[in-house]
Amino acid sequence: MSALVGYLQDYLAARRALGVKLVGAELRLRRFVEFMDRRGATRVTYPLALEWAMRPPATHPTWALRFTDVRGFTRYLHTRDSRNELMPWRVLAFPHRAKPYIYTQAEITRLLEAALALPPVTALRRFTYHTLFGLLAATGMRIGEILTLKRSDVDLGQGIITIRETKFGKTRLVPLHRTTRGALTRYAERRDAHIRPPRSDYFFVAERGGRLLHAFVWRVFILLSRQLGLRAKTAHRGPRLHDFRHRFAVQTLVNGYRAGESVEHLLPALSTYLGHACVRDTYWYLSACPELMGHAVRRLERHLGATP
């Protein structure tokens, strides 16, 4: 076993002890170490790291992802052996962050109605998608979090969802509005009447009771969004499932501004609710809505006007 393999194991263990999952990064870094071993290289240099990151047939975003993984690894390596070079920043840039689409309430209503009209009328699927899309809009949860919910994670009596081991290795509680709890209760009753006995532990299930896969949800969402005119008939780009999360965050902040609440206190609470690793990830939502930007500017003007 080469020294780099041992260093990689130590690096992965150290990062995971901090709560970072590194599932994809581990696979990429193991391939990088294999590349280094084939070259007979015992220390990482900038030319070698760049050569590996830009290997075909990967695209530019993948190049940036590979190089970012190696840069983190070499920061650790440098502390163990200073002959390993530190990698510079912004060598291979990621594409610009997608501009969020902020759904209107009317659009959400139309989407839920279209989901409820999905054929066949005797199937469970129309209730599954109606309730799932509604939960996305009402809670701002990630689609991956919803699809991995187990029945035991959804406490309908207390109106609380427990999200376990999510994106940043955290577990958090999501309280539900009474109307959302009512919708989930009705779905659970229909699900259990349709599939008896239960065939999986998941809360949202496919038609035969197995796990509902992301690919199925995306396919139905694309179909309905085209049907409703949210995207062109043949377009793949357009509003995303993740944009429900953007809309929830923006609407929460807008409501806070309108109510005269202290946004300084609201933002950390919203960040915790959404499961963000850092409150600055929540600040990004400020730029997604002109009304929010207007509120922020007026508050800044009042603050500067009051400053001697």
C-alpha positions as CSV (number, residue, x, y, z in Angstrom):
1,M,0.0,0.0,0.0
2,S,1.4,3.4,-1.0
3,A,1.8,6.2,1.5
4,L,-0.9,8.2,-0.4
5,V,-3.5,5.4,0.3
6,G,-2.8,5.6,4.0
7,Y,-2.9,9.4,4.0
8,L,-6.2,9.3,2.1
9,Q,-7.8,7.0,4.7
10,D,-6.7,9.3,7.5
11,Y,-8.0,12.4,5.6
12,L,-11.4,10.8,5.0
13,A,-11.7,9.7,8.6
14,A,-10.8,13.2,9.8
15,R,-13.3,14.9,7.6
16,R,-16.1,12.4,8.5
17,A,-15.4,13.0,12.1
18,L,-16.6,16.6,11.4
19,G,-19.8,15.3,9.9
20,V,-18.9,15.5,6.2
21,K,-20.1,12.5,4.2
22,L,-17.7,12.6,1.2
23,V,-19.4,9.8,-0.7
24,G,-18.6,11.0,-4.2
25,A,-15.4,12.7,-3.1
26,E,-14.0,9.4,-1.7
27,L,-14.5,7.7,-5.0
28,R,-12.9,10.5,-7.0
29,L,-9.9,10.7,-4.6
30,R,-9.3,7.0,-4.7
31,R,-9.2,7.2,-8.5
32,F,-6.7,10.1,-8.1
33,V,-4.5,8.0,-5.8
34,E,-4.6,5.2,-8.3
35,F,-3.6,7.6,-11.0
36,M,-0.6,8.7,-8.9
37,D,0.4,5.1,-8.2
38,R,0.4,4.3,-12.0
39,R,2.6,7.3,-12.5
40,G,4.9,6.2,-9.7
41,A,4.5,9.6,-8.1
42,T,4.9,9.8,-4.3
43,R,4.0,13.5,-3.8
44,V,1.3,15.6,-5.4
45,T,2.3,18.4,-7.7
46,Y,0.1,21.0,-9.4
47,P,0.8,19.7,-12.9
48,L,-0.2,16.1,-11.9
49,A,-3.4,17.3,-10.1
50,L,-4.4,19.4,-13.1
51,E,-3.7,16.6,-15.6
52,W,-5.8,14.2,-13.6
53,A,-8.7,16.6,-13.1
54,M,-8.9,17.4,-16.8
55,R,-8.9,13.8,-18.1
56,P,-11.6,13.0,-20.7
57,P,-14.4,12.3,-21.2
58,A,-15.5,14.4,-18.2
59,T,-17.0,17.9,-18.8
60,H,-15.8,21.2,-17.3
61,P,-18.0,21.0,-14.2
62,T,-16.5,17.6,-13.4
63,W,-13.0,19.0,-13.9
64,A,-13.7,21.6,-11.3
65,L,-15.2,19.1,-8.9
66,R,-12.2,16.8,-9.2
67,F,-9.7,19.6,-8.7
68,T,-11.6,20.9,-5.7
69,D,-11.4,17.4,-4.1
70,V,-7.7,17.2,-4.7
71,R,-7.1,20.7,-3.4
72,G,-8.7,19.8,-0.1
73,F,-6.8,16.5,0.1
74,T,-3.5,18.3,-0.6
75,R,-4.1,20.8,2.2
76,Y,-4.1,17.8,4.5
77,L,-1.1,16.2,2.8
78,H,1.0,19.3,3.1
79,T,0.7,19.2,6.9
80,R,2.1,15.6,6.8
81,D,4.7,16.1,4.1
82,S,5.5,19.7,2.9
83,R,6.8,18.4,-0.4
84,N,3.1,18.0,-1.5
85,E,2.2,21.2,-3.2
86,L,-0.8,23.3,-2.2
87,M,-3.3,23.8,-5.0
88,P,-4.3,27.3,-6.1
89,W,-7.9,28.5,-6.1
90,R,-10.2,29.3,-9.1
91,V,-8.1,27.3,-11.6
92,L,-11.1,25.4,-12.9
93,A,-14.3,27.3,-12.2
94,F,-17.7,25.8,-11.5
95,P,-20.6,27.0,-13.6
96,H,-22.6,29.8,-12.3
97,R,-25.2,28.9,-9.7
98,A,-28.6,28.3,-11.3
99,K,-31.0,31.2,-11.0
100,P,-33.9,30.1,-8.8
101,Y,-37.5,30.2,-10.0
102,I,-39.9,31.6,-7.5
103,Y,-43.3,29.9,-7.9
104,T,-46.4,32.0,-7.4
105,Q,-49.1,30.6,-5.2
106,A,-51.3,30.3,-8.3
107,E,-48.7,28.1,-10.0
108,I,-48.4,25.9,-7.0
109,T,-52.2,25.5,-6.8
110,R,-52.4,24.5,-10.5
111,L,-49.5,22.0,-10.1
112,L,-51.3,20.3,-7.1
113,E,-54.6,20.2,-9.0
114,A,-52.8,18.7,-12.1
115,A,-51.1,16.1,-9.9
116,L,-54.5,15.1,-8.4
117,A,-55.9,14.7,-11.9
118,L,-53.2,12.2,-12.9
119,P,-54.6,8.9,-14.3
120,P,-55.8,6.3,-13.5
121,V,-58.4,7.6,-11.0
122,T,-58.2,4.3,-9.0
123,A,-54.5,4.5,-8.5
124,L,-52.5,5.8,-5.5
125,R,-50.0,7.8,-7.6
126,R,-52.2,10.9,-8.0
127,F,-52.5,11.3,-4.2
128,T,-48.8,10.5,-3.8
129,Y,-47.6,13.3,-6.1
130,H,-50.3,15.7,-4.9
131,T,-49.1,15.3,-1.3
132,L,-45.4,15.2,-2.1
133,F,-45.4,18.4,-4.2
134,G,-47.5,20.0,-1.5
135,L,-45.0,19.0,1.2
136,L,-42.2,20.5,-0.9
137,A,-44.0,23.8,-1.1
138,A,-45.2,23.9,2.5
139,T,-41.9,22.9,4.3
140,G,-39.0,23.8,2.0
141,M,-37.6,20.3,2.5
142,R,-35.1,18.9,0.0
143,I,-36.6,16.3,-2.4
144,G,-34.0,13.8,-1.3
145,E,-35.1,14.3,2.3
146,I,-38.8,13.7,1.5
147,L,-38.0,10.5,-0.5
148,T,-36.0,9.0,2.3
149,L,-38.6,9.6,5.0
150,K,-39.6,6.5,6.8
151,R,-43.1,6.1,8.4
152,S,-41.5,6.3,11.8
153,D,-40.0,9.7,10.9
154,V,-43.5,11.3,10.4
155,D,-45.2,11.8,13.7
156,L,-48.7,12.8,12.6
157,G,-50.0,12.9,16.1
158,Q,-47.5,15.6,17.2
159,G,-47.2,17.1,13.7
160,I,-43.4,16.8,13.5
161,I,-41.1,15.3,10.8
162,T,-37.7,14.0,11.8
163,I,-35.1,14.3,9.1
164,R,-32.2,12.0,9.8
165,E,-28.6,12.1,8.5
166,T,-29.3,14.7,5.9
167,K,-27.0,16.5,3.5
168,F,-24.5,17.6,6.1
169,G,-24.9,14.6,8.4
170,K,-27.4,16.5,10.6
171,T,-30.7,15.4,12.1
172,R,-33.4,18.0,12.6
173,L,-37.1,18.4,13.4
174,V,-39.6,20.0,11.0
175,P,-42.8,21.2,12.7
176,L,-45.9,21.0,10.4
177,H,-48.8,23.4,10.0
178,R,-52.1,21.8,10.9
179,T,-53.2,21.8,7.2
180,T,-50.0,20.0,6.1
181,R,-50.4,17.5,8.9
182,G,-54.0,16.9,7.7
183,A,-52.9,16.4,4.1
184,L,-50.2,13.8,5.2
185,T,-52.7,12.0,7.4
186,R,-55.2,11.7,4.5
187,Y,-52.4,10.4,2.3
188,A,-51.2,7.8,4.9
189,E,-54.8,6.5,5.2
190,R,-55.2,6.2,1.4
191,R,-51.7,4.6,1.1
192,D,-52.5,2.0,3.8
193,A,-55.9,1.2,2.3
194,H,-54.3,0.8,-1.2
195,I,-51.3,-1.3,-0.1
196,R,-52.1,-3.9,2.5
197,P,-50.0,-5.1,4.1
198,P,-47.2,-2.5,3.8
199,R,-44.3,-3.5,1.5
200,S,-41.7,-0.9,2.7
201,D,-40.9,1.4,5.6
202,Y,-41.0,4.5,3.4
203,F,-43.7,7.2,3.9
204,F,-44.1,8.0,0.2
205,V,-44.3,4.9,-1.9
206,A,-44.6,3.8,-5.6
207,E,-47.8,2.3,-6.8
208,R,-46.9,-1.2,-5.6
209,G,-45.6,-0.1,-2.3
210,G,-41.9,0.0,-3.0
211,R,-39.6,3.0,-2.6
212,L,-40.5,6.0,-4.7
213,L,-37.5,6.9,-6.8
214,H,-36.3,10.4,-7.7
215,A,-36.4,9.5,-11.4
216,F,-40.1,8.8,-11.2
217,V,-40.8,12.0,-9.4
218,W,-38.8,14.1,-11.8
219,R,-40.5,12.5,-14.8
220,V,-44.0,13.3,-13.5
221,F,-42.9,16.8,-12.5
222,I,-41.5,17.5,-16.1
223,L,-44.8,16.1,-17.5
224,L,-47.0,18.4,-15.4
225,S,-44.8,21.5,-15.7
226,R,-44.9,21.2,-19.5
227,Q,-48.7,20.6,-19.3
228,L,-49.1,23.8,-17.2
229,G,-46.8,25.9,-19.4
230,L,-44.1,26.3,-16.7
231,R,-41.7,25.1,-19.4
232,A,-41.9,24.6,-23.2
233,K,-43.3,21.3,-24.5
234,T,-39.8,19.9,-25.3
235,A,-37.7,21.9,-22.8
236,H,-35.6,20.1,-20.2
237,R,-34.6,23.3,-18.5
238,G,-36.9,25.4,-16.4
239,P,-38.3,25.4,-12.9
240,R,-36.9,22.7,-10.7
241,L,-38.2,20.7,-7.7
242,H,-35.5,22.4,-5.6
243,D,-37.1,25.8,-6.5
244,F,-39.9,25.0,-4.0
245,R,-37.2,25.3,-1.4
246,H,-36.2,28.7,-2.7
247,R,-39.8,29.8,-2.8
248,F,-40.3,28.8,0.8
249,A,-37.2,30.6,2.1
250,V,-38.0,33.8,0.1
251,Q,-41.7,33.8,1.2
252,T,-40.6,33.3,4.9
253,L,-38.3,36.3,4.7
254,V,-40.8,38.5,2.8
255,N,-43.5,37.7,5.4
256,G,-41.0,38.6,8.1
257,Y,-40.1,41.9,6.6
258,R,-43.8,42.7,6.0
259,A,-44.6,41.9,9.7
260,G,-41.8,44.1,10.9
261,E,-39.9,41.1,12.5
262,S,-36.3,41.2,13.3
263,V,-34.7,39.6,10.2
264,E,-31.4,39.3,12.2
265,H,-33.2,36.8,14.4
266,L,-35.3,35.3,11.7
267,L,-32.4,34.3,9.4
268,P,-30.6,32.0,11.9
269,A,-33.9,30.4,12.7
270,L,-34.7,29.9,9.0
271,S,-31.2,28.5,8.4
272,T,-31.6,25.9,11.1
273,Y,-35.1,25.0,9.9
274,L,-33.8,24.5,6.3
275,G,-30.8,22.5,7.6
276,H,-28.1,24.8,6.2
277,A,-24.6,24.2,7.3
278,C,-24.0,27.9,7.6
279,V,-26.3,30.9,7.8
280,R,-24.6,32.6,4.8
281,D,-26.1,29.8,2.7
282,T,-29.5,31.3,3.7
283,Y,-28.4,34.9,3.0
284,W,-28.1,33.9,-0.7
285,Y,-31.9,33.8,-0.9
286,L,-32.0,37.5,-0.4
287,S,-30.7,38.0,-3.9
288,A,-33.4,35.8,-5.4
289,C,-36.4,38.2,-4.9
290,P,-36.6,41.9,-5.9
291,E,-39.0,42.6,-3.0
292,L,-36.5,41.2,-0.5
293,M,-33.8,43.3,-1.9
294,G,-36.0,46.3,-1.7
295,H,-36.8,45.6,2.0
296,A,-33.1,45.1,2.7
297,V,-32.1,48.4,1.0
298,R,-34.7,50.4,2.9
299,R,-33.6,48.9,6.2
300,L,-30.0,49.8,5.4
301,E,-31.0,53.3,4.4
302,R,-32.8,53.8,7.8
303,H,-29.8,52.4,9.6
304,L,-27.4,54.7,7.8
305,G,-29.8,57.7,8.3
306,A,-29.8,57.1,12.0
307,T,-26.0,56.8,12.2
308,P,-24.4,60.0,13.4
